[in-house]
Amino acid sequence: MTEGLFEPFALRDLRLANRVVVSPMQTYSAPDAVPTAWHRTHLARFALGGAGLVMTEATAVSPEGRSTDADLGIWSEGQAGPLAELAEAVHGCGAAIGIQLQHAGRKASTSAPWQGFAPAPIAPGMEVIGPSATPAAQGGHVPRQMTEADMERLVAAYRDAARRANDAGFDLVEIHMAHGYLLHSFLSPLSNLRTDSYGGSLENRVRFPLRVVAAVRETWPAQKPLACRISSVDGVDVGWSLEESRYLAARLRELGVDLVDCSSGGMILPRKEMLVPRGPGFQVGFAADLRATADIATMAVGGITEAAQADAIVRTGKADLVAIGRQMLVEPNWALHAANVLDDRPFERWPTPFGWWLARRQRT
């Protein structure tokens, strides 16, 4: 029988109880850059709700790499303890936990979304950096073009972050290479205007992101899976293309990446045509394409809200995992409800009160 949404899935030594993933979603609730009781409760409730894998929000590998001054960080040993408590909370509620490593690049030092993502004051001793001295948006911070020394420093920062993530007990690391942030901005010709060995050709533009991936894979334990979130397309003809994503996904597989999280867009420039049209499952086609052409496991995300929709994505081979974001915020027990709708009965794998209650409700 074709495997569906509630069949287990293995990535290296990590065995997920099902294919439901809680997508990484920034919460702008960590002014001290460490998770609090609020974060533990926020993520643990998704584990209680039956998700197989819960992702943290984007977690910065260096102080200047935060999008806002209320994002999580993993650049110091002092952050490892609170992150370990976060991982323990999710594990204790029955799910695996992954952490998304991030550097915001030229989109750093902005205000929260309800404040319009406007440029915020740059903290003393910090600076906004990117592949080129071009801002992410009109009126935004103009980044300093990164030097080779900057790249060496950030490769080390990602490596150290992966070590801390392992020490804190995370099961999976995802490198954020999407949505206009630092690594994506190296990939895209819209933001990478360099004329040296890190700009111009596709081979040059992927060079620094792949250095980061190689360093993380070298540090992250061999038995634990590594994922990358990419913007499969920028959404304009002159930007990053699906064909380039196929090339990138194949290179990522060669470096030991196990899963590609297939998003799109995010190059914040004053061009409305960059926005990928949204709708139910609007990015699933990217996951299906890269799964077939690059021979790598993929995760579909974006506009996935219904149980039958998510199950069909897995059963038809379009993706191996399905990430749910906004719908999870509305319905933290989405996975349990989806299993009920699909009449799936994997509750013995979910040692949670909610799973027991729903299983009993189904069978009586």
C-alpha positions in Angstrom: 0.0 0.0 0.0 1.2 3.5 -0.8 2.5 5.2 2.3 0.4 8.1 3.5 0.7 11.0 5.9 0.6 8.9 9.1 3.2 6.3 8.1 6.6 6.6 9.8 9.5 8.2 7.9 13.2 7.8 8.5 16.0 10.2 7.9 19.3 8.6 8.8 18.8 7.4 12.4 15.9 9.7 13.1 12.5 7.9 12.8 9.5 10.2 12.7 6.2 8.8 13.8 4.4 10.5 10.9 5.0 13.0 8.0 3.5 16.0 9.6 6.0 18.8 10.3 5.4 22.1 12.1 7.0 24.7 9.9 9.5 27.1 11.4 7.7 30.4 12.2 9.3 33.4 13.7 7.5 34.7 16.8 9.5 37.8 17.6 9.3 37.0 21.3 12.9 36.6 22.5 14.4 40.0 23.3 17.2 38.3 25.1 17.8 35.9 22.2 16.9 32.8 24.3 13.8 30.7 24.5 11.6 31.2 27.5 8.6 29.3 29.1 6.5 30.9 26.4 8.6 29.3 23.6 8.6 25.9 25.4 4.8 26.0 25.7 4.3 27.3 22.2 6.2 24.4 20.5 5.3 21.7 23.0 1.6 22.1 22.2 2.3 21.1 18.6 4.0 17.9 19.8 0.9 17.2 22.0 -1.2 17.8 19.0 0.4 14.9 17.1 3.0 16.4 14.8 6.0 14.1 14.0 8.6 16.9 13.8 8.4 20.4 15.3 10.8 23.0 13.9 12.0 26.0 15.9 11.9 29.4 14.3 14.9 30.9 12.5 17.7 31.0 15.1 20.6 33.3 14.4 24.2 32.0 14.3 25.6 35.5 15.2 24.3 38.6 16.9 24.2 40.7 13.7 22.4 37.9 12.0 19.0 38.4 13.7 16.2 39.7 11.6 14.8 41.7 14.5 16.0 42.3 18.1 13.5 39.7 19.4 14.7 36.6 17.4 16.3 33.5 18.9 20.1 33.0 18.8 22.6 30.2 19.1 25.9 32.1 19.0 27.0 31.6 22.6 27.4 28.8 25.1 24.9 30.6 27.4 22.1 30.0 24.9 22.6 26.2 24.9 20.9 25.7 28.2 17.6 27.3 27.4 17.6 25.7 24.0 18.1 22.3 25.6 15.1 23.0 27.8 13.1 23.8 24.7 14.2 20.5 23.0 13.4 18.6 26.2 9.9 20.1 26.3 9.1 19.0 22.8 10.6 15.5 23.3 8.6 15.1 26.5 5.4 15.7 24.5 6.1 13.1 21.9 7.7 14.7 18.9 11.2 15.1 17.4 12.5 18.7 17.2 14.6 20.4 14.6 16.3 23.8 14.7 16.6 26.2 11.8 20.0 28.0 11.6 19.9 31.4 10.1 21.7 34.6 9.3 19.5 37.5 8.0 22.2 39.2 5.9 20.9 42.4 4.3 17.5 41.8 5.9 18.9 42.1 9.4 18.1 44.9 11.9 14.4 45.4 10.9 11.4 46.0 13.0 8.7 43.4 13.7 6.1 42.7 11.0 3.4 44.7 12.8 5.8 47.6 12.6 6.2 47.1 8.9 9.6 45.4 8.7 11.1 48.9 8.6 14.8 49.4 9.1 15.6 49.5 12.8 18.5 51.1 14.5 21.6 49.0 14.2 23.0 48.1 17.6 26.4 49.4 18.7 29.2 47.2 17.3 26.9 45.6 14.8 26.6 46.0 11.0 24.4 44.8 8.2 26.3 42.6 5.7 25.5 40.9 2.4 27.0 39.6 -0.8 26.9 43.1 -2.3 26.2 46.6 -1.2 22.6 46.6 -2.3 19.7 46.9 0.1 16.8 44.4 0.3 14.2 47.1 -0.1 14.0 50.8 -1.1 15.0 52.8 1.9 16.4 49.7 3.7 19.9 49.3 5.3 22.7 49.3 2.7 24.8 46.3 3.6 28.6 46.2 3.6 29.8 43.8 1.0 31.3 40.8 2.7 35.0 40.0 2.6 36.7 36.6 2.6 37.4 37.2 6.4 33.6 37.7 6.9 32.9 34.4 5.2 35.5 32.5 7.2 33.9 34.0 10.4 30.4 33.0 9.4 31.4 29.5 8.3 32.8 29.1 11.8 29.7 30.5 13.3 27.5 28.0 11.5 29.8 25.2 12.5 29.7 26.3 16.2 25.9 26.6 16.0 25.6 23.0 14.8 27.8 21.8 17.7 25.6 23.7 20.2 22.4 22.4 18.6 23.7 18.8 19.0 24.7 19.5 22.6 21.2 20.9 23.3 19.6 17.6 22.0 18.1 18.7 18.7 17.3 15.9 16.3 17.6 17.7 13.0 19.3 20.9 11.7 17.9 22.9 8.9 20.0 25.6 7.2 17.9 28.6 6.1 18.9 29.3 2.5 15.6 31.0 1.5 13.5 34.1 1.6 16.2 36.7 0.8 18.3 36.0 3.9 22.1 35.8 3.7 22.7 32.5 2.0 19.8 33.0 -0.5 21.1 36.5 -1.3 24.4 34.8 -2.4 22.5 32.4 -4.6 20.2 34.9 -6.4 21.5 37.2 -9.2 19.0 39.8 -8.0 21.1 40.4 -4.8 24.5 39.0 -5.7 26.3 41.5 -7.9 29.8 40.4 -7.1 32.5 40.1 -9.8 34.8 37.9 -7.9 34.7 34.1 -7.4 31.5 34.4 -5.3 29.4 36.1 -8.0 28.4 35.9 -11.6 28.1 32.3 -12.7 25.9 29.8 -10.9 29.0 27.9 -9.8 30.3 31.0 -8.1 27.0 32.1 -6.5 26.6 28.7 -4.8 30.2 28.6 -3.5 29.7 30.3 -0.1 26.4 28.7 0.8 27.9 25.3 0.0 30.9 26.1 2.2 28.5 26.7 5.0 26.6 23.4 4.3 29.9 21.4 4.2 31.0 22.9 7.6 27.7 22.1 9.2 27.6 18.6 7.8 31.1 18.0 9.0 30.2 19.1 12.6 26.6 17.7 12.8 26.7 14.0 13.8 26.6 11.6 10.9 23.6 9.7 12.4 21.5 12.9 12.5 19.8 14.3 9.4 20.6 17.7 7.8 18.0 19.7 5.9 18.1 23.0 3.9 15.2 25.3 3.2 15.5 27.0 -0.2 13.5 29.4 -2.3 12.9 27.2 -5.2 12.3 30.3 -7.4 12.6 34.0 -6.8 9.5 34.5 -8.9 10.9 36.7 -11.7 12.6 35.7 -15.0 15.9 37.2 -14.1 16.1 35.8 -10.6 16.9 32.4 -9.1 15.2 29.7 -11.2 13.9 26.2 -10.7 16.6 24.9 -13.0 19.2 26.4 -10.7 17.4 24.8 -7.7 17.8 21.4 -9.4 21.5 22.0 -9.6 21.7 23.2 -6.0 19.7 20.3 -4.7 22.0 17.8 -6.4 25.0 19.5 -4.9 23.4 19.5 -1.5 22.7 15.8 -1.8 26.4 15.2 -2.6 27.4 17.1 0.5 25.2 14.9 2.8 22.0 16.9 3.0 19.1 14.6 3.5 16.1 16.8 2.9 15.2 19.9 0.9 12.4 22.2 2.3 10.9 23.7 -0.8 9.7 27.3 -0.3 9.9 30.2 -2.7 10.3 34.0 -3.0 11.3 36.4 -0.3 13.6 38.6 -2.2 12.2 41.9 -0.8 12.7 44.4 -3.6 10.3 47.0 -4.9 9.0 44.6 -7.5 5.5 43.3 -7.1 6.0 40.6 -9.7 8.4 38.9 -7.4 5.6 37.5 -5.3 4.8 33.9 -6.2 1.0 33.6 -6.6 -0.5 32.0 -3.5 -3.1 29.4 -3.2 -3.7 25.9 -1.8 -0.5 24.0 -2.1 1.1 26.6 -4.3 4.7 25.4 -3.7 4.0 21.6 -3.8 5.1 21.4 -7.5 8.6 22.6 -6.5 8.9 19.8 -4.0 7.7 17.2 -6.5 10.1 18.5 -9.2 13.2 18.4 -6.9 12.3 15.1 -5.4 12.3 13.6 -8.9 15.2 15.4 -10.6 17.7 15.6 -7.7 16.8 12.2 -6.2 16.5 13.8 -2.7 13.8 13.7 0.0 11.7 16.9 0.0 9.3 18.7 2.2 6.3 20.6 0.8 5.1 23.8 2.4 2.7 26.6 1.7 -1.1 26.7 1.6 -1.5 23.2 2.9 -4.5 23.2 5.3 -6.6 20.1 4.8 -5.9 16.5 5.9 -6.8 15.0 2.5 -4.7 17.5 0.7 -1.6 16.7 2.8 -2.2 13.0 2.6 -2.5 13.1 -1.2 0.9 15.0 -1.4 2.6 12.1 0.3 0.7 9.3 -1.4 1.3 10.6 -4.9 5.0 11.0 -4.3 5.1 14.8 -4.5 6.9 15.1 -1.2 8.1 13.0 1.7 7.1 15.4 4.4 4.4 18.1 4.7 5.0 21.3 6.7 2.1 23.1 8.2 2.5 26.7 9.4 -0.3 29.1 9.8 -3.0 26.4 10.1 -1.1 25.0 13.1 -1.3 28.4 14.8 -5.1 28.2 14.4 -5.3 24.5 15.2 -2.4 23.1 17.3 -4.0 19.7 17.2 -4.1 19.6 13.4 -2.3 16.3 13.2 -4.7 14.5 15.5 -7.7 15.9 13.8 -6.2 15.0 10.4 -5.7 11.4 11.5 -9.4 11.4 12.6 -10.5 12.7 9.3 -8.4 10.2 7.4 -9.5 7.4 9.7 -5.9 6.6 10.4 -5.1 4.8 13.7 -1.5 5.3 14.6 -2.2 6.5 18.1 -0.2 3.9 19.9 2.9 5.7 18.5 1.8 9.0 20.1 2.1 8.7 23.9 0.0 11.8 24.6 -3.3 12.3 26.4 -4.8 13.8 23.3 -3.9 10.8 21.2 -5.4 8.5 23.8 -8.6 10.5 24.0 -9.0 10.7 20.3 -8.2 7.0 19.7 -10.9 6.1 22.3 -13.4 8.5 20.7 -12.8 6.9 17.3 -13.2 3.3 18.5 -16.3 3.7 20.5 
